[in-house]
């Protein structure tokens, strides 16, 4: 009966949809979207990123990435558009990746990284025309170009073997090349390592360090300015806000963010510090001594100050990032955002050295804010949506940044610093989105554990009819210290899922960022406690909506969301089916195989020191599992290793619970290759259709 009633609803909905489309097509008054989003659209959308405003404020260079699904790859090129708006033009045409553009201080050249000749190297492009010139040819690759203020030098990052880092460039590069070739050609692929953090995210990193090099912009040998058994940029994205090093205005020193010491502790230590190296004497000095993380140094244009981000609690990767100001002559340090209850992300200086602009989350949006060097006078400049990759004009009058929402991917926007005149510069994807039927996401609140307000997004399917009832897909986000932002995703695209005919609910429960640090803190050591009550109250809220068919509800999540799927399986029978992507199943086995131990130790403790370490481990409740589950995991996931998914699948199969395992041998924590993404979506949508509706599938 339930299946038949859903089928009737689906037929009614289809009839209504056809009538709606017919009316839209016949309407002479305005152009109307004509179709629902399809999986193929996800690969046709051009991906805009990394806007960079020219020093004179006249041009913006940015990256456009296009997916070639048939070839299972993507291609990135540089484009340029007037900062006041107008026609955009493509300025690089390599079939490989051209990305990370950075203007020279005189605005005549653009440095960028490209693998057009095989490996990633730094190239220079004259904006008046001509072919790009390759600047570096280092065997260990070169990325992240950053110009000195006088335009004479460029700093970049390269991963090199520690034992050769003190040699001359010619000697060290030859030694690095030889060792790489020997490893590549050897029939023995065994590894020997003697300390932790020997692999990270999806790569083995046991023998190399990320060092910063400086090379003359007109050509010459690069110089390793950070030679040591230590990374000179954060290897974890948790502690990075972009280019994590900067030249002083006088060109005499370079500040950088170094990973923790002693190096043997870096798997469980978050104490990143800022150092500065004298570029003439090569002498290094430690700038910060805070026991927690410091990073992202930026000199003021007048050279008087060094601004940076800092956390207060050692060991806690999700602690609030404050914007700190160091007065270079006196050594005095103070927080500019002490009273601002949000984490400062990337920031830029205004040219007068008196004001800084930054982005920071606020209740599932990410506005742009300003603060002066006086401190604690934070003002909101750009509201709503998700805004990032910020630039400010040299006259301080306008901003250029990336702007996205749950309904549109990134386009480049501009706005005056007085808060007026928000407008798009690029319209890269206007045509395709003009065709697509979508509903604007709804922003709601419900009561979580203890009566605390919890925010949630609701995305309804195209041509939604409030008189009908719809199946519900309930997501739980990763992190757990993260959030369902008002932003676009190519991996979990809410609008694409809604286009399958479902209502989606995306709650931001305990642990979510952007709702105050206390709210973020309240998940630690309580993964199955208040946060579980929060998300289940969200399910109840959705079940009470008149348009929801409460008998057809599926849950889905990845990372911490995947963990919560496993917790659901042991604690509720509300869901007809579950999708678990890269979820923790056994807390103890995950601790022993993950790489960033500081996370587990803050969230759960140390297994042999914490009696209730497994209190919230899903595997302890396997006797209660009964919900059909799609398990998805990648072999190269070193954050939540693939054995977690295997243990879960074994349990489900042994208990006779309908389950499938989608295994990717060539993916890590995320599914990134186009054809793998296509398979992921088809498998997930088929699984949803099995439990939420009959009819045709991918």
GUZA-331198 format. One line per field, with one value per residue (C-alpha): residue number from 1; residue in one letter; y, x, z negated. Coordinates in steps of 0.1 Angstrom, whole numbers, plus 5000, padded with zeros to 4 digits. Layout:
% residues N
i	[NUM; ...]
aa	[A; ...]
Y	[Y; ...]
X	[X; ...]
Z	[Z; ...]
//
This chain:
% residues 698
i	[1; 2; 3; 4; 5; 6; 7; 8; 9; 10; 11; 12; 13; 14; 15; 16; 17; 18; 19; 20; 21; 22; 23; 24; 25; 26; 27; 28; 29; 30; 31; 32; 33; 34; 35; 36; 37; 38; 39; 40; 41; 42; 43; 44; 45; 46; 47; 48; 49; 50; 51; 52; 53; 54; 55; 56; 57; 58; 59; 60; 61; 62; 63; 64; 65; 66; 67; 68; 69; 70; 71; 72; 73; 74; 75; 76; 77; 78; 79; 80; 81; 82; 83; 84; 85; 86; 87; 88; 89; 90; 91; 92; 93; 94; 95; 96; 97; 98; 99; 100; 101; 102; 103; 104; 105; 106; 107; 108; 109; 110; 111; 112; 113; 114; 115; 116; 117; 118; 119; 120; 121; 122; 123; 124; 125; 126; 127; 128; 129; 130; 131; 132; 133; 134; 135; 136; 137; 138; 139; 140; 141; 142; 143; 144; 145; 146; 147; 148; 149; 150; 151; 152; 153; 154; 155; 156; 157; 158; 159; 160; 161; 162; 163; 164; 165; 166; 167; 168; 169; 170; 171; 172; 173; 174; 175; 176; 177; 178; 179; 180; 181; 182; 183; 184; 185; 186; 187; 188; 189; 190; 191; 192; 193; 194; 195; 196; 197; 198; 199; 200; 201; 202; 203; 204; 205; 206; 207; 208; 209; 210; 211; 212; 213; 214; 215; 216; 217; 218; 219; 220; 221; 222; 223; 224; 225; 226; 227; 228; 229; 230; 231; 232; 233; 234; 235; 236; 237; 238; 239; 240; 241; 242; 243; 244; 245; 246; 247; 248; 249; 250; 251; 252; 253; 254; 255; 256; 257; 258; 259; 260; 261; 262; 263; 264; 265; 266; 267; 268; 269; 270; 271; 272; 273; 274; 275; 276; 277; 278; 279; 280; 281; 282; 283; 284; 285; 286; 287; 288; 289; 290; 291; 292; 293; 294; 295; 296; 297; 298; 299; 300; 301; 302; 303; 304; 305; 306; 307; 308; 309; 310; 311; 312; 313; 314; 315; 316; 317; 318; 319; 320; 321; 322; 323; 324; 325; 326; 327; 328; 329; 330; 331; 332; 333; 334; 335; 336; 337; 338; 339; 340; 341; 342; 343; 344; 345; 346; 347; 348; 349; 350; 351; 352; 353; 354; 355; 356; 357; 358; 359; 360; 361; 362; 363; 364; 365; 366; 367; 368; 369; 370; 371; 372; 373; 374; 375; 376; 377; 378; 379; 380; 381; 382; 383; 384; 385; 386; 387; 388; 389; 390; 391; 392; 393; 394; 395; 396; 397; 398; 399; 400; 401; 402; 403; 404; 405; 406; 407; 408; 409; 410; 411; 412; 413; 414; 415; 416; 417; 418; 419; 420; 421; 422; 423; 424; 425; 426; 427; 428; 429; 430; 431; 432; 433; 434; 435; 436; 437; 438; 439; 440; 441; 442; 443; 444; 445; 446; 447; 448; 449; 450; 451; 452; 453; 454; 455; 456; 457; 458; 459; 460; 461; 462; 463; 464; 465; 466; 467; 468; 469; 470; 471; 472; 473; 474; 475; 476; 477; 478; 479; 480; 481; 482; 483; 484; 485; 486; 487; 488; 489; 490; 491; 492; 493; 494; 495; 496; 497; 498; 499; 500; 501; 502; 503; 504; 505; 506; 507; 508; 509; 510; 511; 512; 513; 514; 515; 516; 517; 518; 519; 520; 521; 522; 523; 524; 525; 526; 527; 528; 529; 530; 531; 532; 533; 534; 535; 536; 537; 538; 539; 540; 541; 542; 543; 544; 545; 546; 547; 548; 549; 550; 551; 552; 553; 554; 555; 556; 557; 558; 559; 560; 561; 562; 563; 564; 565; 566; 567; 568; 569; 570; 571; 572; 573; 574; 575; 576; 577; 578; 579; 580; 581; 582; 583; 584; 585; 586; 587; 588; 589; 590; 591; 592; 593; 594; 595; 596; 597; 598; 599; 600; 601; 602; 603; 604; 605; 606; 607; 608; 609; 610; 611; 612; 613; 614; 615; 616; 617; 618; 619; 620; 621; 622; 623; 624; 625; 626; 627; 628; 629; 630; 631; 632; 633; 634; 635; 636; 637; 638; 639; 640; 641; 642; 643; 644; 645; 646; 647; 648; 649; 650; 651; 652; 653; 654; 655; 656; 657; 658; 659; 660; 661; 662; 663; 664; 665; 666; 667; 668; 669; 670; 671; 672; 673; 674; 675; 676; 677; 678; 679; 680; 681; 682; 683; 684; 685; 686; 687; 688; 689; 690; 691; 692; 693; 694; 695; 696; 697; 698]
aa	[X; X; X; X; X; X; X; X; X; X; X; X; X; X; X; X; X; X; X; X; X; X; X; X; X; X; X; X; X; X; X; X; X; X; X; X; X; X; X; X; X; X; X; X; X; X; X; X; X; X; X; X; X; X; X; X; X; X; X; X; X; X; X; X; X; X; X; X; X; X; X; X; X; X; X; X; X; X; X; X; X; X; X; X; X; X; X; X; X; X; X; X; X; X; X; X; X; X; X; X; X; X; X; X; X; X; X; X; X; X; X; X; X; X; X; X; X; X; X; X; X; X; X; X; X; X; X; X; X; X; X; X; X; X; X; X; X; X; X; X; X; X; X; X; X; X; X; X; X; X; X; X; X; X; X; X; X; X; X; X; X; X; X; X; X; X; X; X; X; X; X; X; X; X; X; X; X; X; X; X; X; X; X; X; X; X; X; X; X; X; X; X; X; X; X; X; X; X; X; X; X; X; X; X; X; X; X; X; X; X; X; X; X; X; X; X; X; X; X; X; X; X; X; X; X; X; X; X; X; X; X; X; X; X; X; X; X; X; X; X; X; X; X; X; X; X; X; X; X; X; X; X; X; X; X; X; X; X; X; X; X; X; X; X; X; X; X; X; X; X; X; X; X; X; X; X; X; X; X; X; X; X; X; X; X; X; X; X; X; X; X; X; X; X; X; X; X; X; X; X; X; X; X; X; X; X; X; X; X; X; X; X; X; X; X; X; X; X; X; X; X; X; X; X; X; X; X; X; X; X; X; X; X; X; X; X; X; X; X; X; X; X; X; X; X; X; X; X; X; X; X; X; X; X; X; X; X; X; X; X; X; X; X; X; X; X; X; X; X; X; X; X; X; X; X; X; X; X; X; X; X; X; X; X; X; X; X; X; X; X; X; X; X; X; X; X; X; X; X; X; X; X; X; X; X; X; X; X; X; X; X; X; X; X; X; X; X; X; X; X; X; X; X; X; X; X; X; X; X; X; X; X; X; X; X; X; X; X; X; X; X; X; X; X; X; X; X; X; X; X; X; X; X; X; X; X; X; X; X; X; X; X; X; X; X; X; X; X; X; X; X; X; X; X; X; X; X; X; X; X; X; X; X; X; X; X; X; X; X; X; X; X; X; X; X; X; X; X; X; X; X; X; X; X; X; X; X; X; X; X; X; X; X; X; X; X; X; X; X; X; X; X; X; X; X; X; X; X; X; X; X; X; X; X; X; X; X; X; X; X; X; X; X; X; X; X; X; X; X; X; X; X; X; X; X; X; X; X; X; X; X; X; X; X; X; X; X; X; X; X; X; X; X; X; X; X; X; X; X; X; X; X; X; X; X; X; X; X; X; X; X; X; X; X; X; X; X; X; X; X; X; X; X; X; X; X; X; X; X; X; X; X; X; X; X; X; X; X; X; X; X; X; X; X; X; X; X; X; X; X; X; X; X; X; X; X; X; X; X; X; X; X; X; X; X; X; X; X; X; X; X; X; X; X; X; X; X; X; X; X; X; X; X; X; X; X; X; X; X; X; X; X; X; X; X; X; X; X; X; X; X; X; X; X; X; X; X; X; X; X; X; X; X; X; X; X; X; X]
Y	[5000; 5024; 5019; 5022; 5055; 5069; 5059; 5077; 5108; 5106; 5104; 5134; 5153; 5145; 5157; 5189; 5193; 5189; 5215; 5239; 5234; 5239; 5272; 5283; 5275; 5293; 5325; 5355; 5377; 5364; 5337; 5307; 5278; 5247; 5216; 5200; 5196; 5164; 5146; 5156; 5193; 5188; 5181; 5209; 5236; 5257; 5260; 5296; 5302; 5323; 5359; 5382; 5420; 5438; 5464; 5493; 5479; 5477; 5439; 5407; 5374; 5342; 5304; 5286; 5248; 5226; 5189; 5165; 5136; 5113; 5117; 5115; 5147; 5185; 5214; 5248; 5280; 5317; 5343; 5381; 5406; 5444; 5451; 5474; 5446; 5438; 5411; 5384; 5369; 5337; 5343; 5307; 5278; 5248; 5215; 5209; 5229; 5266; 5279; 5301; 5334; 5362; 5397; 5413; 5445; 5466; 5448; 5438; 5401; 5372; 5343; 5310; 5273; 5249; 5213; 5219; 5205; 5175; 5186; 5217; 5246; 5284; 5303; 5341; 5356; 5392; 5407; 5427; 5395; 5366; 5331; 5322; 5317; 5289; 5303; 5271; 5236; 5221; 5183; 5183; 5207; 5243; 5257; 5287; 5316; 5347; 5380; 5401; 5437; 5451; 5425; 5411; 5377; 5350; 5326; 5291; 5258; 5225; 5191; 5180; 5153; 5165; 5151; 5172; 5205; 5221; 5216; 5241; 5242; 5223; 5195; 5192; 5192; 5165; 5144; 5148; 5138; 5108; 5095; 5100; 5081; 5053; 5049; 5050; 5024; 5001; 4968; 4969; 4992; 4987; 5017; 5021; 5049; 5056; 5082; 5092; 5113; 5092; 5096; 5124; 5126; 5105; 5106; 5091; 5119; 5102; 5113; 5148; 5183; 5212; 5240; 5276; 5286; 5321; 5326; 5358; 5368; 5373; 5338; 5319; 5292; 5290; 5292; 5270; 5295; 5270; 5240; 5218; 5187; 5206; 5218; 5255; 5255; 5237; 5202; 5201; 5223; 5228; 5252; 5269; 5299; 5301; 5313; 5308; 5329; 5366; 5389; 5420; 5453; 5461; 5426; 5418; 5389; 5363; 5351; 5316; 5291; 5261; 5228; 5216; 5205; 5182; 5166; 5133; 5149; 5165; 5138; 5149; 5184; 5215; 5240; 5257; 5288; 5317; 5323; 5349; 5343; 5371; 5367; 5380; 5362; 5332; 5336; 5324; 5337; 5325; 5352; 5335; 5313; 5306; 5269; 5266; 5272; 5304; 5310; 5330; 5359; 5391; 5422; 5456; 5477; 5502; 5474; 5484; 5453; 5416; 5403; 5366; 5341; 5323; 5298; 5297; 5260; 5235; 5203; 5216; 5221; 5237; 5263; 5299; 5316; 5352; 5379; 5390; 5421; 5422; 5456; 5448; 5475; 5467; 5431; 5439; 5415; 5420; 5403; 5425; 5401; 5391; 5399; 5385; 5351; 5335; 5322; 5346; 5330; 5346; 5384; 5413; 5446; 5479; 5500; 5526; 5498; 5508; 5484; 5446; 5428; 5391; 5364; 5345; 5322; 5335; 5311; 5291; 5321; 5336; 5374; 5397; 5418; 5446; 5455; 5483; 5481; 5496; 5462; 5449; 5471; 5444; 5455; 5435; 5446; 5419; 5399; 5365; 5337; 5324; 5349; 5342; 5347; 5384; 5412; 5450; 5478; 5499; 5529; 5510; 5518; 5483; 5446; 5417; 5382; 5348; 5345; 5313; 5299; 5266; 5275; 5288; 5279; 5305; 5337; 5367; 5396; 5431; 5456; 5489; 5489; 5511; 5481; 5493; 5482; 5444; 5430; 5401; 5405; 5371; 5353; 5321; 5298; 5320; 5302; 5267; 5280; 5300; 5266; 5249; 5247; 5252; 5262; 5287; 5269; 5276; 5288; 5275; 5269; 5241; 5232; 5209; 5193; 5214; 5237; 5252; 5267; 5247; 5260; 5239; 5243; 5228; 5223; 5213; 5196; 5216; 5224; 5216; 5212; 5218; 5197; 5166; 5145; 5140; 5115; 5131; 5127; 5138; 5148; 5150; 5171; 5162; 5177; 5174; 5210; 5222; 5233; 5231; 5265; 5285; 5273; 5251; 5216; 5194; 5163; 5166; 5189; 5195; 5209; 5178; 5155; 5175; 5172; 5135; 5143; 5145; 5171; 5176; 5186; 5199; 5205; 5223; 5206; 5208; 5210; 5231; 5262; 5297; 5296; 5307; 5288; 5273; 5256; 5242; 5230; 5211; 5180; 5171; 5139; 5137; 5124; 5104; 5128; 5162; 5163; 5130; 5146; 5177; 5158; 5135; 5166; 5179; 5147; 5152; 5188; 5176; 5148; 5174; 5193; 5186; 5180; 5152; 5115; 5104; 5067; 5073; 5089; 5081; 5094; 5102; 5115; 5115; 5116; 5126; 5124; 5088; 5082; 5095; 5071; 5042; 5057; 5059; 5022; 5013; 5037; 5043; 5026; 5059; 5055; 5032; 5032; 5048; 5061; 5060; 5075; 5073; 5069; 5058; 5024; 5014; 5042; 5022; 5008; 5043; 5059; 5033; 5039; 5076; 5102; 5134; 5120; 5154; 5153; 5119; 5127; 5160; 5144; 5111; 5108; 5082; 5046; 5033; 5063; 5069; 5043; 5053; 5059; 5036; 5051; 5065; 5039; 5026; 4991; 4985; 4988; 4964; 4941; 4968; 4973; 4967; 4994; 4987; 5006; 5016; 5018; 5039; 5042; 5049; 5030; 5062; 5076; 5080; 5102; 5075; 5044; 5020; 4993; 5012; 5007; 4971; 4964; 4980; 4960; 4928; 4934; 4943; 4912; 4889; 4901; 4896; 4933; 4944; 4963; 4972; 4984; 5010; 5008; 5032; 5020; 5054; 5079; 5093; 5110; 5126; 5112; 5136; 5119; 5127; 5091; 5080; 5109; 5098; 5062; 5075; 5096; 5068; 5043; 5066; 5077; 5041; 5032; 5061; 5051; 5016; 5029; 5062; 5058; 5033; 5042; 5049; 5053; 5062]
X	[5000; 5028; 5045; 5012; 5004; 5038; 5034; 5001; 5017; 5046; 5022; 5002; 5034; 5046; 5013; 5016; 5052; 5043; 5015; 5039; 5066; 5040; 5028; 5064; 5072; 5042; 5046; 5056; 5062; 5095; 5121; 5115; 5137; 5125; 5140; 5153; 5190; 5205; 5237; 5254; 5249; 5273; 5301; 5291; 5292; 5325; 5343; 5355; 5381; 5410; 5402; 5432; 5428; 5456; 5477; 5461; 5426; 5417; 5417; 5408; 5425; 5409; 5408; 5381; 5382; 5363; 5356; 5363; 5343; 5351; 5388; 5383; 5401; 5397; 5415; 5421; 5429; 5434; 5409; 5408; 5380; 5379; 5373; 5344; 5327; 5327; 5339; 5361; 5389; 5409; 5447; 5461; 5452; 5472; 5454; 5468; 5463; 5471; 5462; 5472; 5477; 5495; 5502; 5536; 5537; 5539; 5510; 5528; 5532; 5513; 5530; 5511; 5517; 5512; 5520; 5518; 5553; 5548; 5554; 5541; 5564; 5561; 5555; 5554; 5529; 5533; 5498; 5507; 5510; 5533; 5538; 5542; 5578; 5588; 5607; 5615; 5625; 5630; 5627; 5604; 5579; 5571; 5537; 5521; 5541; 5542; 5559; 5583; 5570; 5597; 5589; 5624; 5618; 5592; 5588; 5573; 5568; 5584; 5585; 5621; 5641; 5654; 5689; 5697; 5681; 5714; 5732; 5735; 5706; 5724; 5736; 5703; 5681; 5703; 5701; 5664; 5659; 5681; 5663; 5629; 5640; 5655; 5623; 5602; 5623; 5629; 5610; 5609; 5581; 5585; 5587; 5606; 5594; 5603; 5577; 5541; 5524; 5541; 5510; 5485; 5450; 5457; 5495; 5526; 5548; 5573; 5605; 5599; 5593; 5574; 5601; 5599; 5622; 5630; 5640; 5649; 5619; 5641; 5655; 5683; 5687; 5661; 5673; 5658; 5653; 5637; 5662; 5653; 5635; 5603; 5576; 5576; 5539; 5510; 5505; 5470; 5444; 5430; 5459; 5461; 5443; 5460; 5495; 5510; 5541; 5548; 5576; 5582; 5577; 5614; 5622; 5646; 5627; 5601; 5576; 5563; 5542; 5562; 5548; 5552; 5583; 5596; 5589; 5582; 5551; 5535; 5508; 5493; 5506; 5489; 5515; 5523; 5545; 5555; 5591; 5609; 5640; 5665; 5669; 5705; 5720; 5696; 5692; 5658; 5640; 5609; 5581; 5553; 5556; 5519; 5514; 5485; 5484; 5496; 5497; 5490; 5515; 5508; 5530; 5512; 5520; 5540; 5560; 5551; 5530; 5527; 5491; 5484; 5458; 5460; 5442; 5443; 5438; 5467; 5455; 5421; 5420; 5385; 5393; 5384; 5409; 5416; 5432; 5464; 5486; 5523; 5540; 5574; 5594; 5581; 5571; 5537; 5509; 5472; 5440; 5419; 5390; 5390; 5353; 5343; 5328; 5338; 5369; 5388; 5398; 5419; 5424; 5439; 5454; 5440; 5468; 5467; 5478; 5449; 5422; 5420; 5392; 5385; 5358; 5343; 5312; 5280; 5250; 5256; 5266; 5301; 5301; 5331; 5341; 5365; 5384; 5409; 5443; 5426; 5409; 5374; 5356; 5345; 5319; 5301; 5308; 5293; 5263; 5248; 5259; 5294; 5321; 5359; 5391; 5391; 5410; 5409; 5417; 5448; 5427; 5406; 5373; 5362; 5365; 5367; 5359; 5343; 5306; 5284; 5252; 5234; 5218; 5248; 5285; 5312; 5311; 5334; 5317; 5326; 5313; 5324; 5340; 5312; 5289; 5271; 5271; 5272; 5273; 5287; 5317; 5316; 5285; 5303; 5274; 5244; 5232; 5231; 5214; 5189; 5175; 5173; 5143; 5153; 5137; 5154; 5167; 5147; 5164; 5147; 5153; 5142; 5148; 5177; 5189; 5181; 5159; 5189; 5181; 5195; 5195; 5186; 5184; 5154; 5157; 5125; 5124; 5117; 5080; 5073; 5035; 5026; 4995; 5015; 5038; 5074; 5101; 5127; 5165; 5182; 5219; 5244; 5276; 5312; 5338; 5321; 5333; 5320; 5286; 5262; 5270; 5251; 5275; 5277; 5292; 5303; 5305; 5272; 5251; 5219; 5200; 5209; 5196; 5164; 5160; 5155; 5121; 5130; 5129; 5164; 5170; 5205; 5208; 5236; 5236; 5261; 5297; 5288; 5309; 5296; 5272; 5296; 5325; 5305; 5281; 5311; 5327; 5297; 5302; 5337; 5337; 5299; 5295; 5264; 5249; 5235; 5244; 5224; 5194; 5198; 5197; 5168; 5148; 5155; 5140; 5109; 5106; 5106; 5081; 5057; 5057; 5025; 5044; 5067; 5059; 5073; 5071; 5098; 5129; 5165; 5196; 5230; 5263; 5301; 5331; 5315; 5282; 5292; 5299; 5264; 5249; 5265; 5253; 5218; 5220; 5225; 5201; 5170; 5148; 5134; 5152; 5142; 5178; 5212; 5241; 5274; 5304; 5338; 5323; 5340; 5327; 5352; 5368; 5398; 5407; 5403; 5426; 5453; 5452; 5443; 5470; 5460; 5459; 5454; 5418; 5409; 5427; 5408; 5375; 5377; 5409; 5437; 5425; 5448; 5443; 5405; 5383; 5352; 5371; 5346; 5315; 5303; 5318; 5291; 5305; 5295; 5258; 5260; 5235; 5209; 5217; 5188; 5187; 5197; 5230; 5250; 5287; 5311; 5349; 5382; 5414; 5434; 5414; 5440; 5418; 5391; 5409; 5391; 5391; 5363; 5340; 5351; 5342; 5309; 5301; 5311; 5288; 5259; 5264; 5269; 5237; 5218; 5210; 5207; 5239; 5262; 5298; 5310; 5348; 5371; 5408; 5419; 5401; 5407; 5383; 5366; 5356; 5373; 5377; 5348; 5339; 5342; 5319; 5294; 5294; 5291; 5260; 5244; 5249; 5236; 5206; 5197; 5199; 5176; 5151; 5150; 5136; 5119; 5102; 5096; 5103; 5132; 5167; 5201]
Z	[5000; 4991; 5024; 5043; 5026; 5033; 5070; 5072; 5057; 5082; 5111; 5098; 5094; 5129; 5144; 5124; 5135; 5172; 5169; 5152; 5179; 5207; 5191; 5187; 5223; 5236; 5215; 5236; 5205; 5193; 5199; 5177; 5167; 5186; 5170; 5139; 5131; 5144; 5134; 5166; 5158; 5128; 5153; 5177; 5151; 5154; 5120; 5112; 5086; 5073; 5084; 5082; 5086; 5105; 5085; 5105; 5098; 5134; 5141; 5124; 5134; 5123; 5130; 5149; 5147; 5172; 5168; 5196; 5183; 5213; 5206; 5169; 5162; 5160; 5175; 5158; 5177; 5167; 5177; 5173; 5170; 5163; 5126; 5136; 5156; 5193; 5216; 5202; 5222; 5219; 5215; 5212; 5235; 5222; 5222; 5187; 5155; 5154; 5119; 5089; 5107; 5089; 5103; 5103; 5082; 5114; 5129; 5161; 5155; 5139; 5122; 5121; 5117; 5145; 5154; 5192; 5196; 5174; 5137; 5119; 5124; 5121; 5153; 5161; 5185; 5199; 5200; 5232; 5251; 5260; 5247; 5210; 5200; 5177; 5147; 5127; 5136; 5102; 5101; 5071; 5087; 5078; 5067; 5049; 5064; 5042; 5054; 5034; 5031; 5054; 5080; 5081; 5065; 5063; 5035; 5041; 5024; 5032; 5014; 5010; 4993; 4960; 4963; 4994; 4982; 4970; 5003; 5031; 5055; 5083; 5059; 5040; 5071; 5087; 5056; 5053; 5089; 5085; 5054; 5070; 5101; 5081; 5061; 5092; 5110; 5081; 5081; 5043; 5032; 4995; 4971; 4939; 4915; 4879; 4868; 4873; 4899; 4925; 4948; 4950; 4965; 4997; 5000; 4984; 4971; 4948; 4964; 4979; 4964; 4979; 4981; 4994; 5021; 5035; 5072; 5091; 5112; 5142; 5139; 5120; 5094; 5066; 5030; 5003; 4975; 4950; 4950; 4920; 4910; 4908; 4931; 4939; 4948; 4930; 4944; 4930; 4946; 4911; 4903; 4937; 4951; 4985; 4992; 4957; 4963; 4972; 4981; 4959; 4978; 4978; 4992; 4964; 4948; 4955; 4928; 4930; 4910; 4896; 4885; 4849; 4831; 4819; 4853; 4836; 4820; 4851; 4855; 4822; 4818; 4833; 4823; 4856; 4853; 4875; 4883; 4903; 4924; 4933; 4970; 4970; 4940; 4941; 4903; 4890; 4860; 4842; 4842; 4822; 4791; 4785; 4775; 4799; 4837; 4854; 4891; 4923; 4917; 4936; 4933; 4933; 4964; 4943; 4927; 4891; 4884; 4889; 4888; 4885; 4873; 4839; 4818; 4780; 4771; 4779; 4795; 4807; 4844; 4843; 4818; 4827; 4850; 4838; 4859; 4841; 4846; 4839; 4837; 4852; 4834; 4799; 4802; 4787; 4797; 4793; 4807; 4830; 4828; 4791; 4788; 4822; 4816; 4850; 4867; 4889; 4922; 4949; 4946; 4966; 4956; 4968; 4984; 4955; 4931; 4908; 4917; 4925; 4943; 4938; 4942; 4913; 4910; 4895; 4891; 4923; 4944; 4947; 4948; 4953; 4924; 4915; 4884; 4877; 4860; 4829; 4825; 4815; 4839; 4864; 4890; 4916; 4951; 4974; 4961; 4969; 4992; 4989; 4998; 4998; 5018; 5009; 5027; 5020; 5044; 5038; 5032; 5006; 5024; 5035; 5029; 5053; 5041; 5048; 5041; 5041; 5026; 5023; 5057; 5077; 5078; 5076; 5097; 5091; 5074; 5065; 5038; 5025; 4990; 4978; 4982; 5013; 5049; 5047; 5083; 5103; 5125; 5141; 5155; 5165; 5158; 5164; 5195; 5180; 5148; 5167; 5180; 5146; 5124; 5087; 5055; 5032; 5001; 4970; 4938; 4906; 4869; 4846; 4810; 4803; 4771; 4740; 4760; 4780; 4813; 4843; 4878; 4909; 4947; 4965; 5003; 5021; 5055; 5087; 5092; 5056; 5049; 5013; 5017; 5023; 5000; 5007; 4996; 4973; 4976; 4944; 4945; 4917; 4925; 4919; 4896; 4872; 4868; 4901; 4914; 4942; 4956; 4981; 5008; 5038; 5038; 5067; 5045; 5025; 5046; 5027; 5058; 5078; 5051; 5048; 5086; 5081; 5065; 5028; 5001; 4986; 4950; 4940; 4903; 4885; 4850; 4821; 4834; 4864; 4870; 4874; 4845; 4817; 4803; 4774; 4799; 4817; 4785; 4774; 4796; 4783; 4762; 4768; 4804; 4797; 4770; 4776; 4813; 4818; 4800; 4822; 4855; 4844; 4834; 4869; 4883; 4861; 4873; 4909; 4902; 4889; 4922; 4942; 4974; 4960; 4963; 4929; 4940; 4966; 4951; 4959; 4942; 4958; 4946; 4951; 4927; 4894; 4913; 4921; 4885; 4876; 4902; 4882; 4850; 4865; 4874; 4838; 4822; 4844; 4870; 4884; 4917; 4945; 4957; 4951; 4973; 4953; 4970; 4953; 4918; 4886; 4874; 4847; 4827; 4816; 4850; 4865; 4839; 4848; 4885; 4890; 4894; 4875; 4840; 4824; 4837; 4821; 4789; 4784; 4794; 4776; 4756; 4759; 4759; 4732; 4710; 4715; 4699; 4720; 4752; 4771; 4754; 4787; 4810; 4834; 4835; 4799; 4809; 4839; 4823; 4830; 4867; 4890; 4916; 4953; 4959; 4989; 4978; 4998; 4991; 5009; 5006; 5004; 4975; 4948; 4926; 4921; 4935; 4957; 4931; 4913; 4943; 4946; 4909; 4914; 4945; 4929; 4899; 4922; 4944; 4914; 4899; 4931; 4936; 4972; 4980; 5009; 5008; 5034; 5033; 5050; 5053; 5066; 5044; 5009; 4985; 5015; 5049; 5073; 5107; 5131; 5140; 5104; 5095; 5121; 5107; 5072; 5081; 5101; 5073; 5046; 5067; 5075; 5038; 5029; 5056; 5042; 5010; 5019; 5052; 5081; 5117; 5140; 5127; 5140]
//
